[in-house]
Amino acid sequence: MVPNSTPDVDWQQIPRMRAYELVINQIESQILAGALKVGDQLPAERDLAAKLGVSRAAVREAMRAMEAQGVVRSGVGVGPDSGTFLTSLPSKALTQFLRLHMSLANFPIDDVVETRIMLERWSARLAARQASADDLGTMSRLLDDMDAERDDIAAFNELDTEFHVALAEAAHNVLITEMTTAIRHSMRAMVLESFRTHGHWHELSDQLRAQHRAIYEAIAAGDSRRAADEVEEHLRSANASLGWGATG
């Protein structure tokens, strides 16, 4: 399939900003306005620099940043694949972007927990309605692995992360999955440190594993309301047990 040709965008009507950020912001504004879409080819580096009144170096820097984010792809040489094209954001790139932002933004822990509750309640409700046999099998295996690794705090933390990601995946909503994955992965180091300094690890491990099984059993039974309630109870209880803020 030959990509679409360069769209007719009125680049002169875009407000002036600065350097490579200007380039990114102007492309973003055209995407949001519907003037640019996936598959469209951007103007050549020289042309885009002239239209925006920036240097070619600024355009190159903007393209590198956007390519790293999965927004554009660049092809070299000649022919239909050469040039820079808008592409859909791969889930891996989206998850990485969200994970880094979560890690750097230092959001209040109560805000993070409330966001997780909102996302994972909805995941649990959807999973109870439409989880596949493979989804349930994955969750069950992770529960068994957590039982086997109850003495290894680091291994348990990784399995705990995988369980919550598996729960989100069982909902079969890609955006919820990516957001849940980013949040839980960004918390991995903090959770591990809290596990290690808790003081009563085996009691905490027993509590967490029991709550995970309760979530799984509600999902396997197709009880969406109970699954959502079990997730919320688990997250609030864990937050309280680990001493994270006032939530719970």
N, C-alpha and C positions, 0 to 999 in steps of 0.2 A: 504493500500500500504506500503510495507516494504521499508524504506529508502535505498539509495545506500550504499554500504560498503565503508570503508576508501579507498580513491583513492591512486594511486601510485604516490606520490609527492616526489621529491628529496629534502628533507629539508636541506641536508648538503650543497647544492649549494647556499643557501641564504646568502647574506652578513650579518655580525654581526651588531646588533644595541644594544639598551639597554632595559632591564627589560620588563615590560608589553607592552610598546610601540613597542618593537621589535616583540613581538608575534603578535600584531595587524597588524603591517606593513608587516610581512611575510605572514600572512593569506591573506591580501589585495593583495599582489603581486601575490599570487597563483590564486586568483579569477580573477584578470585582465589578467593573462596568460591563463586562461581557464582550469587550472588544478583542480580547485575546482568550484563547482556549487551548486545551490540550491538543497537540499536533501542529499548532501554528509555529511558523518560523519567525524568529526575531530578525530585525534588520541587521545587516552586517555591522561589525564592530565600528568601522569608520563612520558609517551612516548614523548609527545610534548615538555615537559620541557627538556628531555634528548637530543632530536634532535636539539633544538634551543640553548642549553647550558644556560638555565635560571632556576630559582627556580620554584617549583610548585606554590608558592605563586604568582609569576609574571603571570603564566598562568591563575590562578584563577581570578586575577584582570583583566586581559585582557578579559576573558570570561564574567565577570560581565559587563564590559564596553560595549562589543559588544552585549550582550543580551539586555541591556538597550536601545541600538540603534536599536534593532530589526534585527540585522544581524545574530544572532544565537539563537537557543533555546536549552535548556538543559533538559534532562529527567533523573530521578534517578531510582535506582532499577536495575532489570535485564530484558532482553527481547529486542525486536527490537526497542522500544522507549527509551531505556536508552542510555546515552551518549550525546554528543553535536553535533548538526546538523546545517548546513547553511540553512537559511530561507530567503524568499523574504522580503524586508523591508516593513512593513505595512505603509500605507499612513499616519496614525496618528503619527508614530515614525519619518517619514521623515519630516512632517510638523513641529513637535516639534523641531527637530534638526535644521532645517532651521530658524525657528523663534528665537531660542536662539542665533544662530550665528548672525543673523541680528541684534538682540538687543544688543549684546556684541561688535560687530565689529566696531560700530560707523562710518559707511560709510558716505561719504559726501552726503548731502541731494540731490544735483543735480544728483549724480550717482543713488540714489534710485529712484528719479522721472523718470529719463530716462529709467531705467530698467522697472519700472511699465508701462511706455508708450509703450515700446516694447512688453511686455507681454500682456497688456490689449488691445492694438490694435489688436493683433492676436486673442485674445479671442473673441473680438467683431466681427471680420470677420467670425470666425468659428461659433459663436452663431447665427449670421444672417442667416447662411446656414442650421444649423441643430438643433437649439433650439427646444425642445419639448414643448407641451402645458403645461406640468407641470413646465418646466423651466420658461416659460413666466408668468405663474400664480404666481410663487414664486417672480419673480422680480416685478410684478405689485402689489402684496400684500405688499412688502417692501416699494414701493413708497407711497402707501396709508398710511402705518404706519409712514413713515417719515413726511407726511403731518400732521398726527394727533399728532406727538411728536415734532413739530417744536419748542416748547418752552422749551423742556427738552433736554438740550445739551448732557448730558451723554447718554440718550436713543437714541438720534439722531445719535451719534457717533457709537453706536453699530449697528444700522440699516444701517448706511453708510457702515460699514465694511461688514455686511451681504450682502448688494447689490453687492459690488465688488466681493465677493466670489461667489455669485449666478451667476454673469456674467461669471466668469471663469468656473464654473460648466456647464453652458449652452454651452460652447465650446466642452465639452465631450473629453477633453484632460487631462488625469490625472496629468501629470507632470506640465503642465501650471497651473492647479488648485492648486496643492500643493505649487508651488512657489509663486503664487499670494496670496494665503492664508497666507503663512509665512510672506511675506513682509507686507501685510496690517495689520496683527495682531501685528507684531513687532512695527508698527507705531501708534498703538491705543492710548497709553498714550500721545505721542507727539501731535497727532491730537487733542485729547480732550483738552489738555492745550492750544493749539492754538485757538481752538474754543472759549474757555472761556475767553481768553484775547484779542480777536479780536476787541471788541469795538462796532461793528455793527452786532450783531449776526443775527437779523432777516433778514437783507439785504443779509448776507452771506448765510443763510439758504435758502432763496428764490432762490438765484443764484444756489446753489448746487442742490436743488430739481428740478429746471428747466433743468439743465444739465443732471441729471439722467434720467428724463423723455424723453429728446431728444435721449439719448442713447437707452433707451428701445424702443422707437417708431421706430428707425432705425432698430433695431434687429427684432422687430415684423413685420416690413415691408419687411424683407429679404434683406435689402440694406446693404451689407457688407462694401462697401467703406464708406458710410456715417456713419455707426456705428463706424468704426475705427476712422474716423476723429472726431466724437463727443466725443469719449473717450479721444483722445489726447487733444482736446480743453479743456475738463473738467479738466484733470489733470494739464495741464499747467496753466490754469486760477486759479484753487484752490491753486496751489503752489505760484503763484504771490499774490493772495489775503491774504494768510497766512504769506507772507514775508519769505519764505524759499529759501534762496540762489538766484542765478541769473537766473535760468531756468524760461522760460515763458515770 
